[in-house]
Amino acid sequence: MDKYMNANMVFSKFSRGYMELKKDLPIRPSEMGVLNIITRREGDFTPLTLAEMIGVSKPMIAAHLQALLKKGYIRKEVSLDDKRSFYVRPTEKAWALADAFEAKQTEYLKAIEARLGEGAFAELTRLLGETQNVLDEILNK
């Protein structure tokens, strides 16, 4: 088999498998990405800052935020500086889901590390990060 076809199969299978870990979420994985940012990072997050961080359009982040608001995972807090804009704040429900999701993901990653070994796991993480950087450069030409 051609090495690039093999790489494509391995990458695709890994991606599907990693997404399978998120199948039991009560929200879409992309919405979970938003919750991870607002619960795991310091700072104030507007829709624009979230869109830029995630690399999606403003309409896409607006749809994510609307879904999260409707499901009770976020609340809006009007900016005191600019009454037209707002900050996205997590609710207790968001914190509970983010904590549970992080615990589950950590469990999976620890199992991978246990199987591969600490050095190979660190190398895998480094290589995946480098690979993502290459893909970002290619896609953002």
C-alpha positions as CSV (number, residue, x, y, z in Angstrom):
1,M,0.0,0.0,0.0
2,D,1.2,3.5,-0.8
3,K,2.6,5.3,2.3
4,Y,0.3,8.3,1.8
5,M,-2.8,6.1,1.4
6,N,-1.8,4.3,4.6
7,A,-1.2,7.6,6.4
8,N,-4.6,8.8,5.2
9,M,-6.2,5.7,6.6
10,V,-4.4,5.9,9.9
11,F,-5.2,9.6,10.3
12,S,-8.9,9.1,9.4
13,K,-9.3,6.1,11.8
14,F,-7.6,8.1,14.6
15,S,-9.9,11.1,14.0
16,R,-13.0,9.0,14.0
17,G,-11.9,7.1,17.1
18,Y,-11.1,10.3,18.9
19,M,-14.5,11.8,18.0
20,E,-16.2,8.6,19.2
21,L,-14.9,9.5,22.7
22,K,-17.2,12.5,22.5
23,K,-20.4,10.7,21.4
24,D,-22.1,10.7,24.8
25,L,-21.9,14.5,25.2
26,P,-25.3,16.2,25.6
27,I,-24.0,18.9,23.2
28,R,-22.1,19.0,19.9
29,P,-18.3,18.5,20.2
30,S,-17.8,22.0,18.7
31,E,-20.0,23.4,21.4
32,M,-17.9,21.5,24.0
33,G,-14.9,23.3,22.5
34,V,-16.5,26.6,23.4
35,L,-17.3,25.5,26.9
36,N,-13.7,24.2,27.3
37,I,-12.4,27.7,26.5
38,I,-14.7,29.6,28.8
39,T,-14.3,27.2,31.7
40,R,-10.6,26.4,31.4
41,R,-9.0,29.7,30.4
42,E,-8.8,33.0,32.2
43,G,-10.4,36.1,30.7
44,D,-13.5,37.7,29.3
45,F,-14.8,36.1,26.1
46,T,-16.9,37.9,23.6
47,P,-18.4,36.1,20.5
48,L,-15.7,37.7,18.4
49,T,-12.8,36.6,20.6
50,L,-14.3,33.0,20.7
51,A,-14.7,33.0,16.9
52,E,-11.1,34.1,16.5
53,M,-9.7,31.6,19.0
54,I,-11.6,28.6,17.5
55,G,-11.1,29.8,13.9
56,V,-14.7,29.9,12.9
57,S,-16.9,32.6,11.4
58,K,-19.0,35.0,13.6
59,P,-22.3,33.4,12.3
60,M,-20.9,29.9,13.3
61,I,-20.0,31.0,16.8
62,A,-23.3,32.8,17.1
63,A,-25.1,29.5,16.4
64,H,-23.0,27.7,18.9
65,L,-23.7,30.3,21.6
66,Q,-27.4,30.4,20.8
67,A,-27.5,26.6,21.3
68,L,-25.5,26.7,24.5
69,L,-27.7,29.5,25.8
70,K,-30.9,27.6,25.0
71,K,-29.6,24.5,26.8
72,G,-28.6,26.5,29.9
73,Y,-24.8,26.1,29.6
74,I,-24.0,29.8,29.2
75,R,-25.3,33.2,30.1
76,K,-24.7,36.6,28.5
77,E,-23.3,39.5,30.5
78,V,-23.6,42.9,29.0
79,S,-20.3,44.8,28.7
80,L,-20.2,47.9,30.9
81,D,-17.9,49.6,28.4
82,D,-19.9,48.9,25.3
83,K,-23.6,48.2,26.0
84,R,-23.9,46.6,22.5
85,S,-21.5,43.8,23.2
86,F,-21.6,41.0,25.8
87,Y,-19.4,38.5,27.5
88,V,-20.1,34.8,27.5
89,R,-20.2,33.3,31.0
90,P,-20.5,29.6,31.9
91,T,-23.3,28.4,34.2
92,E,-23.0,25.8,36.9
93,K,-24.3,23.3,34.4
94,A,-21.4,24.2,32.1
95,W,-18.8,23.8,34.8
96,A,-20.2,20.4,35.8
97,L,-20.1,19.2,32.1
98,A,-16.6,20.6,31.5
99,D,-15.3,18.9,34.7
100,A,-16.9,15.6,33.8
101,F,-15.6,15.8,30.2
102,E,-12.1,16.7,31.3
103,A,-12.0,13.7,33.7
104,K,-13.2,11.4,31.0
105,Q,-10.7,12.7,28.4
106,T,-7.8,12.5,31.0
107,E,-8.8,8.9,31.7
108,Y,-8.5,8.1,28.0
109,L,-5.3,9.9,27.5
110,K,-3.7,8.2,30.6
111,A,-4.7,4.8,29.1
112,I,-3.0,5.8,25.8
113,E,0.1,6.9,27.7
114,A,0.2,3.7,29.8
115,R,0.1,1.6,26.6
116,L,2.6,3.7,24.7
117,G,4.9,4.7,27.5
118,E,5.6,8.2,28.7
119,G,8.3,9.0,26.1
120,A,6.3,7.8,23.1
121,F,3.2,9.6,24.4
122,A,5.2,12.9,24.7
123,E,6.5,12.3,21.2
124,L,3.0,11.6,19.8
125,T,1.7,14.8,21.4
126,R,4.6,16.8,19.9
127,L,4.2,15.3,16.5
128,L,0.4,15.9,16.5
129,G,1.0,19.5,17.4
130,E,3.6,19.9,14.6
131,T,1.2,18.2,12.2
132,Q,-1.6,20.7,13.2
133,N,0.8,23.6,12.6
134,V,1.6,22.3,9.1
135,L,-2.2,21.9,8.4
136,D,-2.9,25.4,9.7
137,E,-0.2,26.8,7.4
138,I,-1.5,24.9,4.4
139,L,-5.1,25.9,5.0
140,N,-4.4,29.5,5.7
141,K,-2.3,30.3,2.6
